[in-house]
Amino acid sequence: MSRIGKNPIDIPAGVEVSVGASEIQVKGPKGTLQTPVHPTVEYKIEDGKVYVSRTDDSRQARGQHGLRRTLLANCIDGVTKGFSKALEVIGVGYKVSVQGKKIVLNVGFSHPVEFDLPAGLEAKAEGSKLTIEGLDKQLVGEVAAQIRRVRPPEPYKGKGIKYTDEYIRRKAGKSGAK
């Protein structure tokens, strides 16, 4: 039995979960999210909790059991609290700004890099720190990764875009070869 899949998911007050034939819809105070249903996984809603179980012990059902429970738990967390990722822009003259639904990055290229935010996400820039917020955990993480890919941190001076909790291993450079 999956250690993650067997745990029930609590449904907080103000959150409505409805199981359909092809997807589960979660409505909460911050918005609405959907997650697909897999045919080898069953969902039961009883007294404020969602129980996820598998229909058989096939390899595919065992693989989907914990995954589908986690995806549903992320939807419930998203409509109640939301998710955020923080990025840091490091370098002389490097800066970030948000103009409506567009992020403008000045990171050492001859031109500013403009990044359009997808629907459902918001961005805030404070100095050299950029915060991406939204309901969908997958979308927030993917957009943060795409922004980081514009100028990944380099190992000599650490210049570039990095996650705030990321550690960059530094190299000694020319002076360390002696």
HELIX and SHEET records of a PDB file:
HELIX    1   1 ARG A   59  THR A   80  1                                  22    
HELIX    2   2 LYS A  137  VAL A  150  1                                  14    
HELIX    3   3 LYS A  174  ALA A  177  5                                   4    
SHEET    1   A 3 ILE A   9  ASP A  10  0                                        
SHEET    2   A 3 LYS A  49  ARG A  54 -1                                        
SHEET    3   A 3 VAL A  41  GLU A  46 -1                                        
SHEET    1   B 3 GLU A  16  VAL A  19  0                                        
SHEET    2   B 3 GLU A  23  LYS A  27 -1                                        
SHEET    3   B 3 THR A  32  PRO A  36 -1                                        
SHEET    1   C 4 LEU A 121  GLU A 126  0                                        
SHEET    2   C 4 LYS A 129  GLY A 134 -1                                        
SHEET    3   C 4 PHE A  83  ILE A  90 -1                                        
SHEET    4   C 4 GLY A 160  TYR A 163 -1                                        
SHEET    1   D 3 LYS A  95  GLN A  99  0                                        
SHEET    2   D 3 LYS A 102  ASN A 106 -1                                        
SHEET    3   D 3 VAL A 113  ASP A 116 -1                                        
END                                                                             
